[in-house]
Amino acid sequence: MNSKDTERLKDFLEKVDNTGSKITSPVVFSIGYSAPKRLYAKSSLSDAKKERYCIERDFWSSNNKVSAAASKEGGPNSNNSLDYLLEEEKVKEGLIEEDALTSFMEEAGYDGIDYFTNTKKLNVKTATNSGAFSDKGIITKQRMKELRKELQTNEGFIWHGIISLQDCYNAKFESQKDAIAFINKFFPKLFKDNNRDFSNIQIIASLHCNTENRHIHFLAYEKNVESWHASSHTQGIFTPESLEAFRNNSSDYISEWSSHYAIARAELLKQFKTLTTEQKNSKLYNIIQDLSKELPKEGRLSYNSSNIGNEGRKKIDLARDEIIELFPELKDKRQEALGLILSNTREIDGKKVLDKKYKGLLKDLNERLGNVVIGIVKNFNFNSNTNLFKKDYFSNTNTTPKRITKSIKDNPTVFLKSAKQKRKDGIIKFTNGAFSSAINNYIKDHFSRSLEEIEFEILLRERKKKNAD
């Protein structure tokens, strides 16, 4: 590799390292690949492009020869990717300290044996941190020598990339231990989503702490390359869907967004149910009464059911918005939940875009609120049908017996089940009574007729006897 090519690739990595100030999401993730040289040889690319890609392959596979100056000085040779990843000035701040390294490796299950190979013994007390790690743990200097040889002779794709954090989240990558946990959490799914067996993937990564934004550089390759996995350039490409999922899920993890949103959503739904149950409001009554007339009287009633239909959902959404407008505190809670979702909007080519995941969460929130509204309508219909309440149930002049009102507030579900059971028992009791009465009347009537017939026969016999005498 000539000095011009070397500087071009180094400049590329340095630019990647210093993109932190432009980061607007918790995690920025990028990944590329370097194909095997044989694919370039048989391609229709120009000779110049073939040479360029082969030079890049040598960089990522660390096949460049160490320069005489670097060899003489004993310093890192940044002509290849591994040496760039492991430059001492970049990694030293995030290293697990030597005193803590032994206990960390023992906790990770090394037990005196190099986790990465069964051919050599490793004394964890004298193990030296190379500055690199994988999803499994720290890579020692001895193991790094072996991995360098593996990388140089690999005949498959080499994936390379960076994971960078907003500076306010730097504490999430305090040391290699945090970075290992991150890789272990998200990389298996990324490779699985792209039809790769993660157990066959070797990760070599390092944590750079020399810029405002801490970031992970990584290389990945298949340990045992299947020929069909490296037969076309397209097999090195990861799907946009998998990259979007990785970015969203990792950003949520770093920012703890999911837990914040879950709390905001739970508080919104709880307050919606509480306010619509405890508040006695004539406007609320009118909204529910009008909606009750519009919804189906039979069949399944849930927000996404075909029985409701698109028109029904529009009416439910309208009623939901009208109810929320009645209660300022409810309006604030909804705005908080929506704000968390919409905070993930990205700008692409001048257009604001909300990724699929967050569109789904927005739809889910509307569905949950819609089902709460439907629940209010169901209670309204039940109360109306059983005459447990007068028309002014939601008004301030509610004349519902205190005993019934208290039962509803204490446990509405139990109250509704109890009321339904009482109705069923009443119907059964009425049916049994009516049936018993009908049987008794039949028996009485039949028995009375039988006596009259017997008496008439006896009288006829007595008359015939008298006439015969």
C-alpha positions in Angstrom: 0.0 0.0 0.0 1.5 3.3 -1.0 1.5 6.3 1.3 -1.3 8.0 -0.5 -3.7 5.0 -0.1 -2.7 4.6 3.5 -3.4 8.3 4.3 -6.8 8.0 2.5 -8.0 5.2 4.7 -6.5 6.7 7.8 -8.3 10.0 7.0 -11.5 8.1 6.6 -11.2 6.5 10.0 -10.2 9.7 11.6 -13.2 11.5 10.1 -15.4 8.7 11.5 -13.8 9.1 14.9 -14.6 12.8 14.9 -18.2 12.8 13.8 -19.4 13.0 17.4 -20.3 16.7 17.4 -22.8 16.0 14.6 -24.6 13.1 16.4 -28.2 13.8 17.0 -29.3 10.4 18.2 -27.9 8.4 21.1 -26.2 5.9 18.9 -24.7 6.3 15.4 -24.0 3.0 13.7 -22.4 2.3 10.3 -21.1 -0.9 8.8 -19.4 -1.8 5.5 -17.7 -4.8 4.1 -14.6 -5.9 2.2 -15.1 -8.7 -0.2 -12.6 -11.5 -1.0 -10.0 -10.6 -3.7 -11.2 -13.4 -6.0 -14.6 -11.6 -6.4 -12.8 -8.5 -7.6 -10.6 -10.6 -10.0 -13.6 -12.0 -11.9 -15.7 -8.8 -11.9 -16.1 -6.5 -14.8 -14.6 -3.6 -12.9 -11.7 -1.6 -14.4 -8.2 -2.6 -13.5 -7.8 0.6 -11.5 -10.9 -0.1 -9.3 -9.8 -3.7 -8.9 -6.4 -2.6 -7.6 -8.1 0.0 -5.3 -10.4 -2.6 -3.8 -7.6 -5.1 -3.4 -5.6 -2.5 -1.5 -8.5 -1.9 0.8 -8.9 -5.6 1.4 -5.2 -5.7 2.5 -5.9 -2.9 4.9 -9.0 -4.5 6.5 -7.4 -8.0 6.6 -4.2 -6.5 8.1 -2.1 -8.0 5.3 0.1 -4.9 4.7 3.7 -5.3 5.6 5.0 -3.4 8.6 7.0 -0.4 7.5 10.7 -0.4 8.3 10.3 2.8 10.5 7.5 1.3 12.5 9.3 -2.0 12.9 12.5 -0.2 14.1 10.6 2.0 16.6 8.4 -0.9 17.8 5.3 1.3 17.5 2.0 0.6 16.0 1.7 0.3 12.2 -1.5 2.1 11.2 -1.1 0.8 7.7 -3.6 -1.9 8.7 -6.9 -2.0 10.5 -5.9 -4.0 13.6 -3.1 -1.7 14.5 -5.4 1.3 14.0 -8.0 -0.2 16.3 -5.4 -1.0 19.0 -3.4 2.3 19.0 -2.5 2.8 22.7 -3.5 6.5 22.8 -7.0 5.7 21.6 -7.8 2.7 23.8 -5.8 3.2 27.1 -8.5 5.2 28.9 -11.1 2.5 28.4 -9.0 -0.5 29.3 -9.9 -2.7 32.2 -7.1 -2.1 34.6 -4.6 -4.9 35.1 -5.7 -5.5 38.7 -9.3 -5.9 37.6 -8.5 -7.9 34.5 -7.8 -11.2 36.3 -11.1 -11.1 38.3 -13.0 -10.1 35.2 -11.7 -13.0 33.1 -12.3 -15.4 36.0 -15.8 -14.2 36.4 -16.3 -14.6 32.6 -15.5 -18.3 33.0 -11.9 -18.6 31.7 -10.9 -20.9 34.6 -7.2 -20.7 33.6 -7.9 -21.8 30.0 -7.9 -19.4 27.0 -11.6 -19.2 26.1 -10.8 -18.6 22.5 -8.7 -21.7 21.9 -8.4 -25.2 23.3 -4.8 -25.7 22.2 -3.0 -23.5 24.6 -3.2 -22.9 28.3 -3.6 -19.3 29.7 -2.5 -18.1 33.1 -5.1 -15.4 33.8 -2.9 -13.9 36.5 -0.3 -13.0 33.9 -2.7 -12.3 31.0 -2.1 -9.0 29.2 -5.0 -7.0 27.8 -4.4 -6.4 24.0 -6.9 -3.5 24.0 -9.3 -5.6 21.9 -12.4 -7.6 22.9 -15.2 -9.7 21.3 -18.7 -10.5 22.4 -17.2 -13.1 24.7 -14.7 -10.9 26.6 -11.2 -9.5 26.6 -8.8 -10.7 23.9 -5.3 -11.2 25.3 -2.1 -10.2 23.4 -1.3 -13.9 22.8 -4.7 -14.6 21.4 -4.5 -11.4 19.2 -1.5 -12.9 17.4 -3.6 -15.9 16.5 -6.6 -13.8 15.4 -4.3 -11.6 13.2 -3.2 -14.7 11.3 -6.9 -15.9 11.0 -7.9 -12.5 9.6 -5.0 -12.4 7.1 -5.9 -15.8 5.7 -9.7 -15.4 5.8 -11.4 -16.0 2.4 -14.8 -14.6 3.3 -16.3 -11.1 3.8 -14.8 -8.8 6.4 -17.3 -6.5 7.9 -16.0 -3.3 9.5 -17.9 -0.5 11.3 -18.3 2.0 14.1 -20.7 2.6 17.0 -20.5 6.1 18.3 -22.4 7.7 21.2 -23.6 11.2 21.9 -21.3 12.8 24.3 -24.0 13.0 27.0 -24.0 9.1 27.0 -20.3 8.6 27.2 -20.7 7.1 30.7 -22.5 4.1 29.0 -19.1 3.1 27.5 -17.0 3.7 30.6 -14.8 0.7 30.0 -14.3 -2.4 27.8 -16.7 -4.2 30.1 -19.6 -2.0 29.0 -18.6 -2.3 25.3 -18.5 -6.1 25.6 -22.0 -6.1 27.1 -23.2 -3.9 24.2 -21.7 -6.1 21.5 -23.1 -9.3 23.2 -26.6 -7.8 23.4 -27.1 -6.5 19.9 -24.7 -8.2 17.5 -26.2 -11.8 17.6 -29.6 -10.5 16.3 -27.9 -8.3 13.6 -26.1 -11.3 12.1 -29.1 -13.6 12.5 -31.3 -11.1 10.7 -28.8 -11.4 7.8 -28.8 -15.2 7.8 -25.4 -15.6 9.5 -24.7 -18.0 12.3 -23.3 -15.8 15.0 -21.6 -18.7 16.7 -19.4 -18.8 13.5 -18.6 -15.1 13.7 -15.4 -13.7 15.2 -15.6 -10.2 16.5 -12.5 -8.0 17.1 -13.4 -4.7 18.6 -11.8 -1.8 20.5 -13.2 1.1 22.5 -11.7 4.5 21.5 -11.9 7.2 24.2 -9.7 9.8 22.7 -12.5 12.0 21.2 -15.5 13.8 22.7 -17.6 10.9 21.8 -16.6 7.4 22.9 -17.0 4.9 20.1 -16.4 1.2 19.2 -14.5 0.2 16.1 -15.1 -3.4 15.1 -14.1 -6.1 12.6 -16.2 -9.3 12.0 -15.6 -12.3 9.8 -16.8 -15.9 9.5 -14.4 -18.4 11.1 -15.4 -21.2 8.8 -16.3 -19.7 5.4 -19.0 -21.5 3.4 -18.4 -21.1 -0.3 -21.9 -19.9 -1.1 -21.6 -17.3 1.6 -18.8 -15.6 -0.3 -19.8 -16.1 -3.9 -21.4 -12.7 -4.6 -20.9 -9.1 -3.5 -24.6 -8.9 -2.5 -24.0 -11.4 0.3 -21.9 -8.9 2.2 -24.7 -6.4 2.3 -26.8 -6.2 5.4 -30.5 -5.4 4.9 -31.8 -1.8 5.7 -34.4 -3.3 8.0 -31.8 -5.0 10.1 -29.6 -1.9 10.3 -32.7 0.2 11.3 -33.6 -2.2 14.0 -30.1 -2.2 15.3 -29.9 1.6 15.4 -33.3 1.9 17.1 -32.9 -0.8 19.7 -29.4 0.2 20.6 -30.4 3.9 20.9 -33.3 2.9 23.1 -30.9 0.9 25.3 -28.3 3.6 25.7 -30.8 6.4 26.3 -33.1 4.1 28.4 -35.9 5.5 26.2 -38.0 2.3 26.4 -38.3 2.5 30.2 -39.2 6.2 30.0 -41.8 5.6 27.4 -43.3 2.6 29.2 -43.8 4.7 32.3 -45.3 7.6 30.4 -47.7 5.3 28.6 -48.8 3.5 31.8 -49.4 6.8 33.6 -51.5 8.1 30.6 -53.7 5.0 30.5 -54.1 4.8 34.3 -55.1 8.5 34.5 -57.5 8.1 31.5 -59.3 5.2 33.3 -59.3 7.0 36.7 -60.6 10.3 35.4 -63.4 8.8 33.3 -64.5 6.6 36.2 -64.3 9.0 39.1 -65.2 12.3 37.5 -69.0 13.0 37.2 -69.2 15.2 34.1 -72.3 15.7 32.0 -70.2 16.5 28.9 -68.5 13.1 29.4 -71.9 11.4 29.6 -73.0 13.0 26.4 -69.9 12.0 24.5 -70.2 8.4 25.6 -74.0 8.3 25.0 -73.5 9.6 21.5 -70.7 7.1 20.8 -72.8 4.3 22.2 -75.5 5.0 19.6 -72.9 4.8 16.8 -71.2 1.6 17.7 -72.5 -2.0 16.8 -74.9 -3.4 19.4 -73.8 -7.0 18.7 -70.5 -8.8 17.9 -67.0 -8.2 19.2 -66.2 -4.7 20.4 -62.5 -3.9 20.3 -60.6 -1.1 18.6 -59.1 -3.3 15.9 -62.0 -5.7 15.3 -63.6 -5.9 11.9 -66.9 -5.4 13.7 -65.9 -1.8 14.5 -64.5 -1.0 11.0 -62.6 2.1 9.9 -65.6 4.4 10.4 -66.1 3.1 13.9 -62.5 3.7 14.7 -62.7 7.3 13.4 -65.7 7.9 15.8 -63.8 6.4 18.7 -60.7 8.5 18.0 -63.0 11.6 17.9 -64.6 10.7 21.2 -61.1 10.0 22.7 -59.9 13.5 21.7 -63.0 15.1 23.1 -62.6 13.3 26.4 -58.9 14.3 26.6 -59.9 17.9 26.0 -62.1 17.8 29.1 -59.2 17.1 31.4 -56.0 19.3 31.2 -53.9 16.8 33.2 -54.9 14.0 30.8 -53.9 16.3 27.9 -50.4 16.8 29.4 -49.9 13.1 29.9 -50.8 12.3 26.4 -48.5 15.0 25.1 -45.6 13.5 27.1 -46.1 10.0 25.7 -46.5 11.3 22.1 -43.4 13.6 22.5 -41.3 10.6 23.5 -42.3 8.8 20.3 -41.9 11.7 18.0 -38.5 12.6 19.5 -37.2 9.7 17.3 -38.1 11.5 14.1 -35.2 11.8 11.7 -34.6 14.1 8.8 -33.7 12.4 5.6 -33.2 14.5 2.4 -35.1 17.3 4.0 -38.0 15.2 5.0 -39.0 14.2 8.5 -39.2 10.4 8.8 -40.4 8.3 11.7 -39.0 4.7 11.6 -41.3 1.7 11.4 -40.8 0.8 15.1 -42.0 4.2 16.3 -44.9 4.3 13.9 -45.9 0.9 15.4 -45.7 2.4 18.9 -47.8 5.3 17.8 -50.5 3.0 16.4 -50.3 0.9 19.6 -50.9 3.9 21.8 -54.0 4.9 19.8 -55.3 1.4 20.0 -54.8 1.2 23.8 -56.6 4.5 24.3 -59.4 3.5 21.9 -60.0 0.3 23.9 -60.3 2.3 27.1 -63.0 4.4 25.4 -64.7 1.2 24.3 -64.6 0.0 27.9 -66.4 3.1 29.1 -69.1 2.5 26.4 -69.5 -1.1 27.5 -70.0 -0.1 31.1 -72.4 2.6 30.0 -74.5 0.1 28.0 -74.5 -2.4 30.8 -75.5 0.2 33.4 -78.3 1.4 31.0 -79.6 -2.2 30.4 -79.6 -3.2 34.0 -81.2 0.1 35.2 -78.6 0.3 37.9 -78.1 4.0 37.2 -80.2 6.9 36.2 -79.5 8.9 33.1 -77.4 11.4 35.1 -74.7 8.8 36.0 -71.9 11.1 34.9 -73.5 14.3 36.3 -73.1 15.9 39.7 -76.6 14.9 40.7 -76.0 11.2 40.6 -78.6 9.4 42.7 -77.0 5.9 42.5 -77.2 4.1 45.9 -74.0 4.6 47.9 -73.6 0.9 48.3 -73.5 0.3 44.6 -71.2 3.3 43.9 -68.8 2.1 46.5 -68.7 -1.5 45.0 -67.9 -0.1 41.6 -65.1 2.1 42.8 -63.6 -0.6 45.0 -63.5 -3.3 42.2 -65.5 -2.5 39.1 -64.6 -5.9 37.5 -65.9 -7.9 40.4 -69.0 -5.7 40.6 -69.9 -6.3 36.9 -69.3 -10.1 37.2 -71.5 -10.1 40.3 -74.3 -8.2 38.6 -74.3 -10.5 35.6 -74.4 -13.5 37.9 -77.3 -12.1 39.8 -79.2 -11.6 36.5 -78.4 -15.2 35.5 -79.6 -16.5 38.9 -82.8 -14.5 38.6 -83.6 -15.9 35.2 -82.9 -19.4 36.4 -85.1 -18.9 39.5 -87.9 -17.5 37.4 -87.7 -20.4 35.0 -87.7 -23.0 37.7 -90.7 -21.3 39.4 -92.7 -21.1 36.2 -91.8 -24.7 35.3 -92.8 -26.0 38.8 -96.0 -24.1 38.7 -96.9 -25.5 35.3 -96.2 -29.1 36.5 -98.2 -28.6 39.6 -101.2 -27.3 37.7 -101.0 -30.1 35.2 -100.8 -32.7 38.0 -103.6 -31.1 39.9 -105.8 -30.8 36.8 -105.1 -34.3 35.7 -105.7 -35.8 39.2 -109.0 -33.9 39.5 -110.3 -35.2 36.2 -109.4 -38.8 37.2 -111.5 -38.6 40.3 -114.5 -37.2 38.4 -114.3 -40.1 35.9 -114.1 -42.7 38.7 -117.1 -41.3 40.5 -119.1 -41.2 37.3 -118.3 -44.9 36.6 -119.4 -45.9 40.1 -122.6 -44.1 39.7 -123.4 -45.8 36.4 -122.7 -49.2 37.9 -125.0 -48.6 40.8 -127.9 -47.5 38.5 -127.4 -50.5 36.2 -127.6 -52.8 39.3 -130.8 -51.2 40.5 -132.4 -51.5 37.0 -131.4 -55.2 36.9 -133.1 -55.9 40.3 
